[in-house]
Amino acid sequence: MSKTSTLRFRHNQAISVAAVIAFLGALPLATARWYLAPLLLVPVAIGAWALRAGTDADTDGVRIRALLGQHRIPWSDILELAADPRGRAMVRLRDGRTTALPAVRSVDLPALISASGQSLDDSRPNRTPAQAHDGVPGRTDPAGQ
């Protein structure tokens, strides 16, 4: 059985620390009256989201994880990797939809492309864009065709 390495992108762990502090701060208020007890669910949900949400990438594709679910996108469905003006990474899919990659910044795009098993740079001159990659920008054609 072969084991593939997965590159994980997660949000800053300071969010988890802030959730713990918010929980401790809400504890006296939530225990004062029984109907205020659900206030504790807000920092718990934020802490769980901070630990779980993000993007996982491997040679098969990209997995986008949220608090309650996940979505897998194979590399063959990704047409373009790009960054928006705020520096967040986005993918454009073959069907025309655009999806944000949680916890991935524009500076992380080379690492994301490397996780696909492809090389980022292509030093061979006189190649057309169609020859330079196989459908995923930044992914070079390993056959050199």
Order of alpha helices (4+ residues) and beta strands (2+ residues): beta-alpha-alpha-beta-beta-beta-beta-beta-beta-alpha-alpha
